[in-house]
């Protein structure tokens, strides 16, 4: 969470920083601020969106060629002007922007107060900058050395940028556990939490590694380790385009990303599956195929929507490869002393590749000797670097906070992996494999058909925009889809919603059903179809309102459901890729009708880079 942007070069810094903060606002939008060096070190900050900051500085002197900005997702201290970043040190000679959490900030704050430092905010970030100042004064050292020494004292996660009045042509940055990208232009440098603010100006970037410290001064870049050893930067070429991070005529990023799914699913398969030649291969898994094939168990660690994709993978891998699979919330896995063995494979799933709990789960599993396979969307992300092998989903940038195309891209990649392992183990018959490949190739076109139902789904949404509760039911492969549909509705419309395996309804949730309760049932044709029909009848008997997602041509469920949404027929193994589409659209339209900020739902941020 939180977005960082900084610039030093020959241009005016303020317009670049403000534009960058707007592009990073999906990472946090509680408050925003900017620090500029223009003869003095000036900090301007404001509660609210970046637009509020922009209005606040409209009459200020914001000239200067060096500066930094921040958009905040609150951790320590409520969202207000004082807690917004950047933060001055006590002397106001140094300022910091910070993404992450300093776990030992309370002890450090007590120590610094005893030394005469004063604090204006409730944040751990202000403690960090005062620690840097205290070290600089007591050791009579340079700002760079003070930052380096401070990094040895703090416990937690951070991505920081520091400006000093005494070094007006210098930016100092460092990271551990929170992402920081350095863009290299012609005579100019950019820093950001991800590449979206940078791509307009350069496609040459360096992804800072944990504990690295970057110093930009007088047009020169110097990267050093925590031990002050000079590092040679690895410069990567960005494939990201400016068009991919703009709305492209859609009202919201979320809607654009929902409608991008035929392409993002295709991109997730591109080069990995060619039906005509029966080609099925994934570069990241190639040298680990034997390890996968001989695995005693596969553990999947993830959070949120990625966890739901992992649940789909559990069904797929156990079905195709006959290997036991356990799906874990990364946040629980890392703290419950799990049993992990050397012949286990851990699959870590994260859209951003920066999810703090998932990264911590990876480190724990690595320490126990397991092989770690990562699935993420962002090239160069922390998870991509921390794992033994992995696969990118190639979904393209996802700006909307509520994940949509990330889910279907993850499920696509996990489907391919399951098919590869099953084929390698001989547990997936060749004829079945070729049938699945042919059907998977048709999925993007079938998603197009499902998206064509948008207006019908919008009309259904209009009837339920004032609901206060929803229940989502599914069986088998559609159970994770029920969870994902409920999550989407909660995230963006603020309606309480719960997903359940349909058979569990009579073990408690059925008590909630009355004539006011909308029940979304994912009831596509599969091996448990007759059972889900019975569940619908149980809901109807208690006067619940049934919104059913069914297979095209179904003649049974339309006779008992209040609303029917038909999706194209497909294999039940691939059903989640289609049945989730109407649920995404339903959530989107309900949220819009309720006046909710779909792209920036309250209290949420896109990349959860702190605990």
MISETOR-475207 format. One record per residue (C-alpha): x, y, z. Coordinates in nm, 3 decimals, decimal comma. Example, Ala and Ser with C-alpha at 12.3 -4.5 7.8 and 13.67 -1.06 7.14 Angstrom:
# residues 2
       px       py       pz
    1,230   -0,450    0,780
    1,367   -0,106    0,714
# end
This chain:
# residues 611
       px       py       pz
    0,000    0,000    0,000
    0,087    0,367   -0,027
    0,233    0,518   -0,338
    0,574    0,679   -0,374
    0,694    0,905   -0,657
    1,015    1,107   -0,675
    1,198    1,294   -0,947
    1,530    1,465   -1,006
    1,637    1,607   -1,339
    1,598    1,896   -1,579
    1,216    1,920   -1,575
    0,978    2,076   -1,329
    0,930    1,808   -1,064
    0,582    1,899   -0,937
    0,373    1,815   -1,248
    0,554    1,480   -1,287
    0,500    1,392   -0,921
    0,132    1,492   -0,917
    0,061    1,294   -1,234
    0,249    0,998   -1,089
    0,053    1,012   -0,764
   -0,273    1,002   -0,960
   -0,153    0,687   -1,132
   -0,057    0,536   -0,796
   -0,373    0,640   -0,616
   -0,503    0,283   -0,635
   -0,234    0,203   -0,375
   -0,382    0,444   -0,120
   -0,604    0,748   -0,118
   -0,644    0,858    0,245
   -0,416    1,159    0,199
   -0,141    1,288   -0,027
    0,160    1,515   -0,006
    0,460    1,652   -0,189
    0,804    1,784   -0,091
    0,997    2,012   -0,325
    1,342    2,162   -0,311
    1,336    2,520   -0,440
    1,576    2,715   -0,222
    1,414    2,560    0,082
    1,264    2,222    0,163
    0,889    2,278    0,130
    0,629    2,019    0,225
    0,262    2,043    0,126
    0,012    1,775    0,224
   -0,361    1,726    0,249
   -0,616    1,471    0,366
   -0,816    1,317    0,082
   -0,741    1,242   -0,279
   -0,454    1,370   -0,491
   -0,702    1,617   -0,643
   -0,737    1,777   -0,298
   -0,361    1,817   -0,276
   -0,352    1,960   -0,627
   -0,610    2,223   -0,531
   -0,421    2,302   -0,209
   -0,092    2,376   -0,387
   -0,249    2,573   -0,672
   -0,141    2,904   -0,517
    0,191    2,780   -0,376
    0,541    2,814   -0,517
    0,599    2,463   -0,647
    0,890    2,526   -0,881
    1,194    2,305   -0,861
    1,368    2,018   -1,036
    1,383    1,778   -0,743
    1,101    1,650   -0,527
    0,899    1,358   -0,397
    0,535    1,275   -0,335
    0,323    1,021   -0,150
   -0,033    0,894   -0,150
   -0,122    0,721    0,175
   -0,310    0,415    0,296
   -0,326    0,471    0,669
   -0,160    0,228    0,910
   -0,033    0,428    1,211
   -0,258    0,725    1,274
   -0,590    0,824    1,121
   -0,608    0,990    0,779
   -0,559    1,364    0,828
   -0,332    1,649    0,719
   -0,081    1,595    1,000
   -0,036    1,221    0,945
   -0,005    1,263    0,569
    0,341    1,226    0,413
    0,602    1,368    0,363
    0,720    1,409    0,720
    0,981    1,656    0,841
    1,242    1,575    1,101
    1,230    1,782    1,421
    1,463    2,045    1,273
    1,268    2,049    0,943
    1,599    2,001    0,764
    1,514    1,653    0,635
    1,192    1,500    0,498
    1,083    1,142    0,426
    0,817    0,952    0,239
    0,768    0,595    0,353
    0,572    0,288    0,249
    0,567    0,002    0,499
    0,553   -0,048    0,874
    0,832    0,002    1,129
    0,753   -0,257    1,395
    0,985   -0,118    1,664
    0,878    0,243    1,615
    0,736    0,276    1,971
    1,068    0,190    2,139
    1,258    0,415    1,897
    1,013    0,700    1,957
    1,058    0,677    2,335
    1,435    0,688    2,291
    1,421    0,985    2,054
    1,186    1,182    2,281
    1,435    1,131    2,565
    1,695    1,291    2,337
    1,480    1,597    2,276
    1,313    1,511    1,946
    0,953    1,626    1,904
    0,677    1,467    1,702
    0,379    1,616    1,525
    0,211    1,301    1,392
    0,108    0,955    1,508
    0,305    0,783    1,233
    0,595    0,541    1,249
    0,738    0,724    0,946
    0,808    1,040    1,148
    1,002    0,822    1,392
    1,210    0,694    1,100
    1,312    1,042    0,980
    1,395    1,160    1,331
    1,608    0,851    1,379
    1,799    0,942    1,064
    1,848    1,297    1,187
    1,958    1,180    1,531
    2,221    0,950    1,379
    2,342    1,223    1,146
    2,389    1,471    1,431
    2,545    1,230    1,679
    2,783    1,076    1,425
    2,854    1,398    1,237
    2,808    1,202    0,914
    2,655    1,250    0,571
    2,284    1,200    0,507
    2,360    0,885    0,308
    2,559    0,734    0,592
    2,287    0,831    0,843
    2,022    0,658    0,632
    2,241    0,348    0,597
    2,299    0,329    0,972
    1,928    0,386    1,044
    1,841    0,087    0,828
    2,030   -0,129    1,078
    1,814    0,003    1,361
    1,462   -0,033    1,222
    1,264   -0,357    1,222
    0,990   -0,402    0,963
    0,924   -0,316    0,601
    1,004    0,002    0,419
    1,047    0,180    0,092
    1,172    0,531    0,161
    1,288    0,841   -0,017
    1,468    1,115    0,176
    1,539    1,479    0,090
    1,768    1,712    0,287
    1,795    2,090    0,285
    2,172    2,051    0,324
    2,198    1,836    0,009
    1,960    2,012   -0,231
    2,059    1,811   -0,540
    2,037    1,467   -0,382
    1,771    1,197   -0,344
    1,835    0,902   -0,114
    1,617    0,592   -0,138
    1,611    0,244    0,015
    1,385   -0,057    0,039
    1,317   -0,374    0,231
    0,995   -0,567    0,179
    0,817   -0,283   -0,004
    0,868   -0,227   -0,376
    1,068    0,059   -0,523
    1,141    0,104   -0,892
    1,407    0,341   -1,026
    1,356    0,482   -1,376
    1,658    0,599   -1,576
    1,604    0,876   -1,830
    1,837    1,110   -2,015
    1,986    1,325   -1,744
    1,695    1,249   -1,510
    1,582    0,983   -1,264
    1,244    0,868   -1,133
    1,148    0,665   -0,828
    0,810    0,501   -0,776
    0,631    0,217   -0,598
    0,565    0,059   -0,936
    0,631    0,141   -1,300
    0,302    0,316   -1,384
    0,426    0,674   -1,314
    0,753    0,608   -1,497
    0,650    0,459   -1,830
    0,556    0,795   -1,982
    0,917    0,911   -1,951
    1,141    0,604   -1,979
    1,124    0,228   -2,021
    1,463    0,164   -1,859
    1,425    0,067   -1,493
    1,610   -0,085   -1,201
    1,413   -0,280   -0,940
    1,588   -0,211   -0,610
    1,658   -0,521   -0,404
    1,599   -0,561   -0,033
    1,845   -0,362    0,179
    1,978   -0,170   -0,121
    2,029    0,203   -0,087
    2,021    0,429   -0,396
    2,175    0,775   -0,407
    2,107    1,010   -0,697
    2,323    1,322   -0,692
    2,443    1,560   -0,962
    2,309    1,334   -1,236
    2,485    1,022   -1,108
    2,334    0,703   -0,966
    2,506    0,505   -0,692
    2,350    0,186   -0,549
    2,498    0,026   -0,240
    2,424   -0,267   -0,013
    2,338   -0,230    0,354
    2,707   -0,300    0,421
    2,804   -0,007    0,192
    2,932   -0,225   -0,094
    2,881   -0,072   -0,437
    2,629   -0,263   -0,653
    2,607   -0,285   -1,030
    2,247   -0,202   -1,127
    2,062   -0,449   -1,348
    1,868   -0,236   -1,596
    1,547   -0,388   -1,732
    1,340   -0,285   -2,031
    0,972   -0,226   -1,950
    0,712   -0,384   -2,179
    0,440   -0,169   -2,021
    0,269    0,085   -2,246
    0,101    0,412   -2,156
   -0,228    0,299   -2,317
   -0,245    0,000   -2,084
   -0,268    0,221   -1,774
   -0,534    0,458   -1,907
   -0,912    0,399   -1,893
   -0,948    0,378   -2,269
   -1,299    0,525   -2,278
   -1,441    0,311   -1,996
   -1,606    0,479   -1,699
   -1,389    0,287   -1,454
   -1,068    0,085   -1,462
   -1,258   -0,209   -1,314
   -1,502   -0,220   -1,606
   -1,216   -0,191   -1,855
   -1,034   -0,477   -1,686
   -1,345   -0,697   -1,682
   -1,379   -0,645   -2,057
   -1,007   -0,707   -2,114
   -1,038   -1,068   -1,997
   -1,069   -1,236   -2,337
   -0,732   -1,084   -2,425
   -0,568   -1,134   -2,085
   -0,668   -1,502   -2,077
   -0,530   -1,543   -2,428
   -0,208   -1,367   -2,328
   -0,175   -1,599   -2,028
   -0,178   -1,897   -2,266
    0,026   -1,741   -2,546
    0,329   -1,952   -2,639
    0,247   -2,201   -2,366
   -0,028   -2,394   -2,545
   -0,060   -2,455   -2,920
   -0,348   -2,690   -2,986
   -0,265   -2,767   -3,349
    0,070   -2,924   -3,255
   -0,039   -3,051   -2,911
    0,226   -2,821   -2,763
    0,192   -2,762   -2,389
    0,490   -2,615   -2,209
    0,567   -2,347   -1,955
    0,921   -2,215   -1,939
    0,920   -2,153   -1,565
    0,816   -2,506   -1,484
    1,032   -2,694   -1,738
    1,334   -2,770   -1,518
    1,107   -2,844   -1,221
    0,870   -3,083   -1,399
    1,021   -3,385   -1,225
    0,998   -3,215   -0,887
    0,632   -3,138   -0,950
    0,569   -3,490   -1,075
    0,733   -3,645   -0,767
    0,597   -3,400   -0,512
    0,446   -3,557   -0,202
    0,223   -3,257   -0,153
    0,160   -2,915   -0,301
    0,091   -2,619   -0,073
   -0,066   -2,307   -0,217
   -0,026   -1,979   -0,026
   -0,212   -1,663   -0,123
   -0,446   -1,389    0,000
   -0,785   -1,259   -0,113
   -0,876   -1,320   -0,476
   -0,548   -1,505   -0,532
   -0,651   -1,746   -0,255
   -0,973   -1,817   -0,443
   -0,769   -1,891   -0,757
   -0,564   -2,128   -0,541
   -0,882   -2,312   -0,438
   -0,965   -2,369   -0,804
   -0,611   -2,503   -0,849
   -0,664   -2,747   -0,563
   -0,951   -2,906   -0,755
   -0,752   -2,903   -1,081
   -0,426   -3,049   -0,948
   -0,593   -3,320   -0,744
   -0,818   -3,406   -1,041
   -0,549   -3,409   -1,309
   -0,229   -3,497   -1,120
   -0,359   -3,685   -0,813
   -0,124   -3,499   -0,579
   -0,260   -3,384   -0,240
   -0,304   -3,007   -0,229
   -0,356   -2,773    0,065
   -0,456   -2,410    0,015
   -0,346   -2,174    0,291
   -0,408   -1,812    0,374
   -0,053   -1,676    0,367
   -0,129   -1,462    0,673
   -0,215   -1,774    0,877
    0,047   -2,004    0,727
    0,336   -1,785    0,837
    0,230   -1,783    1,202
    0,098   -2,132    1,274
    0,421   -2,337    1,264
    0,317   -2,536    0,956
    0,461   -2,873    0,862
    0,665   -2,822    0,543
    0,887   -3,094    0,399
    1,168   -3,089    0,145
    0,965   -3,279   -0,114
    0,677   -3,033   -0,085
    0,623   -2,770   -0,350
    0,481   -2,436   -0,243
    0,296   -2,232   -0,504
    0,273   -1,864   -0,405
    0,012   -1,657   -0,590
   -0,003   -1,275   -0,593
   -0,117   -1,029   -0,857
    0,132   -0,761   -0,753
    0,410   -0,996   -0,648
    0,454   -0,774   -0,342
    0,196   -0,910   -0,095
    0,371   -0,894    0,242
    0,210   -1,203    0,399
    0,276   -1,413    0,089
    0,639   -1,303    0,081
    0,676   -1,396    0,447
    0,515   -1,736    0,379
    0,767   -1,791    0,097
    1,059   -1,718    0,328
    0,923   -1,959    0,589
    0,875   -2,239    0,333
    1,223   -2,178    0,186
    1,378   -2,208    0,531
    1,226   -2,556    0,557
    1,371   -2,669    0,224
    1,058   -2,666    0,007
    1,070   -2,573   -0,363
    0,890   -2,243   -0,421
    0,702   -2,164   -0,742
    0,562   -1,814   -0,786
    0,268   -1,695   -0,993
    0,240   -1,319   -1,027
    0,158   -1,049   -1,278
    0,423   -0,785   -1,224
    0,761   -0,841   -1,388
    1,053   -0,787   -1,151
    0,835   -0,800   -0,839
    0,961   -0,930   -0,507
    0,789   -1,268   -0,534
    0,932   -1,318   -0,883
    1,278   -1,269   -0,735
    1,223   -1,467   -0,415
    1,101   -1,793   -0,571
    1,295   -2,083   -0,722
    1,089   -2,068   -1,041
    0,761   -1,924   -1,156
    0,526   -1,799   -1,421
    0,397   -1,455   -1,506
    0,027   -1,430   -1,582
    0,079   -1,159   -1,848
   -0,258   -1,004   -1,763
   -0,130   -0,650   -1,809
   -0,161   -0,373   -1,548
   -0,459   -0,406   -1,315
   -0,540   -0,065   -1,168
   -0,882   -0,134   -1,016
   -0,844   -0,232   -0,652
   -1,089   -0,522   -0,688
   -0,912   -0,791   -0,892
   -1,095   -0,923   -1,196
   -0,868   -1,011   -1,486
   -0,598   -1,114   -1,237
   -0,826   -1,393   -1,113
   -0,901   -1,540   -1,455
   -0,536   -1,506   -1,562
   -0,421   -1,686   -1,247
   -0,677   -1,963   -1,300
   -0,564   -1,997   -1,662
   -0,198   -2,036   -1,564
   -0,288   -2,279   -1,283
   -0,496   -2,482   -1,530
   -0,198   -2,510   -1,764
    0,029   -2,613   -1,475
   -0,221   -2,877   -1,362
   -0,243   -3,017   -1,713
    0,137   -3,026   -1,748
    0,184   -3,207   -1,416
   -0,098   -3,451   -1,491
    0,051   -3,528   -1,830
    0,398   -3,576   -1,681
    0,266   -3,813   -1,414
    0,051   -4,006   -1,658
   -0,259   -3,940   -1,450
   -0,424   -3,729   -1,719
   -0,505   -3,933   -2,028
   -0,370   -3,795   -2,355
   -0,716   -3,785   -2,514
   -0,853   -3,594   -2,214
   -0,556   -3,358   -2,223
   -0,612   -3,274   -2,591
   -0,983   -3,225   -2,527
   -0,907   -2,982   -2,243
   -0,653   -2,793   -2,453
   -0,907   -2,749   -2,734
   -1,171   -2,629   -2,490
   -0,929   -2,393   -2,313
   -0,840   -2,238   -2,647
   -1,211   -2,154   -2,694
   -1,246   -1,989   -2,353
   -1,156   -1,631   -2,462
   -1,433   -1,635   -2,726
   -1,678   -1,774   -2,470
   -1,581   -1,502   -2,224
   -1,672   -1,253   -2,500
   -2,015   -1,415   -2,513
   -2,054   -1,386   -2,136
   -1,954   -1,017   -2,148
   -2,230   -0,958   -2,404
   -2,476   -1,016   -2,118
   -2,372   -0,687   -1,957
   -2,701   -0,503   -2,016
   -2,909   -0,796   -1,888
   -2,694   -0,813   -1,574
   -2,727   -0,437   -1,529
   -3,107   -0,473   -1,525
   -3,083   -0,744   -1,258
   -2,845   -0,527   -1,055
   -3,102   -0,244   -1,053
   -3,343   -0,466   -0,861
   -3,093   -0,547   -0,586
   -2,892   -0,228   -0,542
   -3,059   -0,162   -0,207
   -3,007   -0,510   -0,065
   -2,821   -0,532    0,265
   -2,712   -0,897    0,240
   -2,630   -1,154   -0,029
   -2,555   -1,525   -0,022
   -2,349   -1,694   -0,296
   -2,367   -2,070   -0,344
   -2,163   -2,306   -0,558
   -2,044   -2,665   -0,568
   -1,721   -2,825   -0,686
   -1,525   -2,598   -0,918
   -1,789   -2,327   -0,871
   -1,751   -2,309   -0,494
   -1,439   -2,085   -0,517
   -1,634   -1,876   -0,769
   -1,908   -1,824   -0,509
   -1,644   -1,700   -0,265
   -1,497   -1,470   -0,528
   -1,839   -1,331   -0,624
   -1,918   -1,253   -0,260
   -1,579   -1,088   -0,212
   -1,627   -0,864   -0,517
   -1,967   -0,745   -0,390
   -1,829   -0,675   -0,043
   -1,525   -0,492   -0,171
   -1,690   -0,240   -0,399
   -2,057   -0,206   -0,294
   -2,015   -0,248    0,085
   -2,304   -0,498    0,092
   -2,249   -0,785    0,333
   -2,213   -1,104    0,129
   -2,102   -1,458    0,206
   -2,005   -1,747   -0,018
   -2,073   -2,108    0,080
   -2,051   -2,456   -0,064
   -2,417   -2,510   -0,157
   -2,448   -2,827    0,052
   -2,340   -2,635    0,364
   -2,642   -2,407    0,339
   -2,854   -2,633    0,556
   -2,581   -2,644    0,819
   -2,657   -2,288    0,927
   -2,688   -2,025    0,652
   -3,037   -2,143    0,553
   -3,159   -1,967    0,869
   -3,083   -1,636    0,699
   -3,303   -1,694    0,397
   -3,629   -1,505    0,366
   -3,804   -1,301    0,099
   -3,549   -1,020    0,141
   -3,241   -1,237    0,079
   -3,090   -1,250   -0,273
   -2,913   -1,581   -0,330
   -2,672   -1,606   -0,622
   -2,634   -1,968   -0,728
   -2,361   -2,077   -0,969
   -2,536   -2,372   -1,131
   -2,360   -2,457   -1,455
   -2,394   -2,811   -1,589
   -2,145   -3,036   -1,411
   -2,124   -3,356   -1,210
   -2,314   -3,202   -0,917
   -2,586   -3,032   -1,122
   -2,876   -3,231   -0,974
   -2,756   -3,146   -0,623
   -2,744   -2,773   -0,694
   -3,098   -2,792   -0,835
   -3,209   -2,933   -0,501
   -3,033   -2,647   -0,320
   -3,220   -2,394   -0,533
   -3,549   -2,560   -0,443
   -3,458   -2,531   -0,075
   -3,399   -2,157   -0,118
   -3,723   -2,111   -0,311
   -3,919   -2,297   -0,043
   -3,810   -2,026    0,200
   -3,898   -1,743   -0,040
   -3,537   -1,644   -0,115
   -3,470   -1,455   -0,438
   -3,262   -1,671   -0,671
   -3,019   -1,529   -0,926
   -2,886   -1,831   -1,113
   -2,581   -1,853   -1,340
   -2,653   -2,148   -1,566
   -2,524   -2,319   -1,879
   -2,671   -2,192   -2,202
   -2,984   -2,391   -2,298
   -3,069   -2,503   -1,943
   -3,444   -2,566   -1,922
   -3,473   -2,683   -1,560
   -3,340   -2,401   -1,343
   -3,520   -2,119   -1,532
   -3,849   -2,263   -1,405
   -3,750   -2,204   -1,043
   -3,513   -1,903   -1,044
   -3,615   -1,537   -1,032
   -3,333   -1,441   -1,270
   -3,123   -1,654   -1,501
   -2,789   -1,559   -1,656
   -2,671   -1,803   -1,922
   -2,303   -1,862   -1,995
   -2,165   -2,082   -2,276
   -2,115   -2,450   -2,214
   -1,765   -2,570   -2,124
   -1,587   -2,843   -1,932
   -1,661   -2,825   -1,559
   -1,284   -2,797   -1,500
   -1,286   -2,465   -1,688
   -1,623   -2,339   -1,563
   -1,475   -2,080   -1,320
   -1,331   -1,886   -1,614
   -1,685   -1,827   -1,741
   -1,911   -1,837   -1,436
   -1,713   -1,562   -1,260
   -1,778   -1,307   -1,538
   -2,148   -1,238   -1,455
   -2,058   -1,205   -1,086
   -1,795   -0,942   -1,163
   -2,044   -0,745   -1,372
   -2,320   -0,780   -1,112
   -2,096   -0,643   -0,839
   -1,976   -0,362   -1,061
   -2,322   -0,241   -1,159
   -2,464   -0,266   -0,806
   -2,171   -0,062   -0,673
   -2,207    0,205   -0,941
   -2,582    0,232   -0,874
   -2,509    0,276   -0,504
   -2,273    0,563   -0,580
   -1,962    0,379   -0,460
   -1,612    0,457   -0,583
   -1,560    0,135   -0,777
   -1,189    0,178   -0,849
   -1,100    0,302   -0,502
   -1,327    0,133   -0,245
   -1,305    0,262    0,107
   -1,039    0,124    0,340
   -0,879   -0,087    0,064
   -0,564   -0,057   -0,142
   -0,441   -0,260   -0,435
   -0,111   -0,400   -0,313
   -0,108   -0,512    0,049
    0,260   -0,458    0,119
    0,219   -0,437    0,498
    0,077   -0,680    0,752
# end
